Amino acid sequence: MTDFLQLAGRNVLVMGVANRRSVAWHIAKALAEQGARVVCSVRSEERRRSTAKLLEGKPVFVCDVERPGAAEALAAGLAAAGHAPLHGVVHSIAFANYAGGLRPFHETPRADFLQAVAVSAFSLVEVVNALKPHLAEDASVVTLGISSLLVTPDNYGYMGPVKAALESSARFLAKSLSKDTRVRVNTLGAGPLLTSASAGIPGYVESYLYAEKLVMRKRNIGTEEVANAALFLLSPASSGVNAATLTVDGGLGSNYFDGEVIRLAMRRG
């Protein structure tokens, strides 16, 4: 049988593994099942300890993207340990400070916004720049975005614009890298997921349940479905896809006028 994805033996770095529910973990697991050589990076030594059992057998590096020079240190460490060239990179890193509770968007604190941009968007630029000398000629970079940048959910706040910056950065990286490589950079736009990161968003459960009614099959996408799409983007099978966003939302973005949802919205109490 032909190996469609051709991922076996390829070196892939997965950044952002937090726990068993994280998208990064599902991608790492699926890659390993396809025979890829998976290397992971986590945010801190504490996170490395907490994921030790989960990531047993996989090389794990610490890379706190908020720390100056962290991306360069990661690149040097990967090369020194013999994990280059990298055929794939998964950037699944995001952070927003909701500790003070939700605020109207126009009240977003400058420090919180800039921190979110640095961690969630600009880190992609820094990481790819640092890793560039260690990427295979036809490497694939995949970052995790959201399914739609046109919606304005009250409980997502300033992360909407931050994710827009991430998606735009991915396109500009793809263009920039095309000058002297065949490295591709794409965004995976995932619909609502049940992850530990989403659990930190105020009011997320209600939004998740509402979204499920708009998904055409009436069941939200699973994290493993996002992982499967990531594997396609990481593989040579997607060689013609670059500077693009692959949306995985079960049709959510095309079903705003679902009959059942309209009836529920118009029902009088």
N, C-alpha and C positions, 0 to 999 in steps of 0.2 A: 504494500500500500504506500502511495506517495505521501511523504511528510509535508503537508501543505504549509505549515507555519515555519518549519526549518529553524526551530529555536534550540535544538539540542546542541550542546557544546558552546553556546554563545554566552559571553560574560555580560551580565545585566546587573546594574546597580539599582536597588530599590530604596528610595529615601522616604522616611516618614513612618516606619512601622511603629505602632504604639501598643497595640494589643490584638487580640484575636478578631476583633470586630472592625479593625481599620482596613480601609481599601488597600493600603500598601501591603498589608499581610496577605490578603486574598490574592493580590497580584503575584507576590513572591511565591506563594504556595502553588499557584497555577503554573508559573514559570518553571519551578522545580519539577513539577509533574511532567512537563514537556522536555525535560532533560537539560534545561539551561543551567549555567553555573551562576547562582544567585549570590550577590553580595548585598548586605543591608547597611543602612546608616540610621542611627537614632539620634535623638536630640541631646541626650545627656548620659553620664555614667549610670545614674539612677535608672534611666529607661533601659539601658543595656542590661542591668541586673534584673529588672522586672520582666524583660522579654527573653531572658537567657534560655528558659525551657522552650519557649515558643520557637525561637530561632536556632535551636540546637543543631549543630552541624553546618551552619552557615557563618561565614566571616561577618563580623559586625564591627562597624566603625562608628565613632561618635562625631557628629557634626552639628554644632549649634550655629545655625546660619546667622544668628544675631551677633555672633562674636566675629570681629574683624579677623580676616585671615583663615577662618574656619574652612572655607571651600578649598583654598589652596593647600591647607594641611591634609584635607581629605584626599585630594588628587594625588599628593605626594605619597600618602600612606597606601593608597590603592596600587600605585605603580610599584612601590617598593615591595609590596606583598605579592606581586605577580598577577594582579587581577586586570591588567591592561593587555591588549586594547579592550575597551568597553564597546560592546555591540548595541547596548541599550541602557537608557537611564530613565528611571521613573521618579518624577518629582511630585510627591504627595505630601506637601507641607503647607500648612495654613494656621494662622492664629489671629484671633480677635479678642480684645479685652472686654468682656461683658461683666466684669466684676462689679461695676457700679450700676448694673441694671441697664435696661433698654432706654435709650433717649431718642427723641426725634432726630432725624438725620442732620438737620441744620444745627443741632447742638453737639455734634461729634467733636470730641476733644482732639486737638491737633496731634498730641503725642500718641493717642490711641490709633489714629488714622495712619500716621507715618510708621508706627511700629507694624501695623497690619500689612502695609504696602511692602515694607522691608522684608518681613518674614514670608509673606504669602505670594508676592509677585517678584520683587527684585532679586530674591534669592535664586530664582531660576536663572537669571542673567549671570549672576556671580558664579553659580555652580557650573553652568555650561562653559563659561569663559575659562574657569580653572581646569576643567576636565578636557577641554578641546585638544590639547596635545596627546591625550590618552584615549581619544575616541577612534574607533575603527572608521575607515573612509566612508562607509555607508551606515553608520550608527543611526539609531532612532531614539529621539528624546520625546517622552510623553509626560505632560503635566496634567494635573487634575483640576478641572474647572467646574462650572455649573451648566445645567442644561439650557438656561436662557438668561441673557443679560438684559432683556427687555422688561422683565417683570420687576416689581418693586415691593416685595414682601416687607411688611412693617417690622417683622422680627429678625430680619437679616441685616438691616441697617447699612453701615458703611462697607460691609463685605461685598455688596453688589458692585460698587465702583472698583474695589480692590481686585475682585475676580475679573472685571473688565480689563484692568491694567495687566493682569496675568495673561489673559488671552491675547491681548495686543502684543505683549512682550514676546510671546511664543512666535507670533507671525514675523516680528522684526528679527528675532534670532534666526528663524529659518532663512530669511532673506540674507542676513549678514553671513551666515555660515556657508551659503551657496557660492560665495566668492571663490573659495578654495577647497571645498569639501562637498560630499554628497550626503552630509548629515541632515536628517529630517527632524523637524520639531512640530509636534501636533498637540492639540488640547483634547482631552476627553471630557465632554460636557455631561456630567452625571445628574440624573434626577434625584429627588429626595431619597436618602438612604438612612438606615438605622445604624449609626456608628457612635462611638463614644464622643467624637468631636461634635456631631450634630446634637447630642444630648445636652451640650453646654449652651445651645442657642435657646433663649427664653421663648416659650410657646411653640417649640418645634413639633411636639407630638401632634398638636391640633393641625398644624400646617401639613404634616405628613399624612394624616388621615384624610384631610381635605384633598390633597394631591392624589391620593389613591382612588378617589371617586372620579377623577378626571383622566386617569390612565385608562386607555381604551379597553384593556383586559380586566380592569377593576382590581388590579393587584400591583402594588409598587414594584419597581425593579429590585432585584437582589444584588448584594455586593459582588457576588460571584459573576453576575452578568456584566457588571462593569469591568471586572478583571478579565473576562473573556475578550471584551472589546479592546482592552489595553494590550493583550497578547497579540491581537491582530496588528495593531499599530506598531508594536515593537518588532514585528516579524518582517522578513523580506517580502511576504505576500502583499504588504501594503506599500510597496516601493513607490507607487505613483501618488501617494497621499502625503502632502507637505503643506505647512502653514494653514492647516485646516482644523476645524472643531468637529469631532464625531460625537453627535448627541445620542445618549442612551437614556431615554426617559419613558419608553413604552407608549409613545404617542401623546404624552401629557401636553406638550406645547402646541398641539394641533386640535385640542379637544375642549376648548374653553366653553363651548356652548353645548355641552353634553346635556341631553334631555333630563336625565335624573337629577343632575346638579341644579339645573334651572328650576325644576319642580321644588327641590328642597329649599333653594334660595328664596322662592316666591311664596312659600307656604306661610300662612298667617298663624301665629301662635295662639 
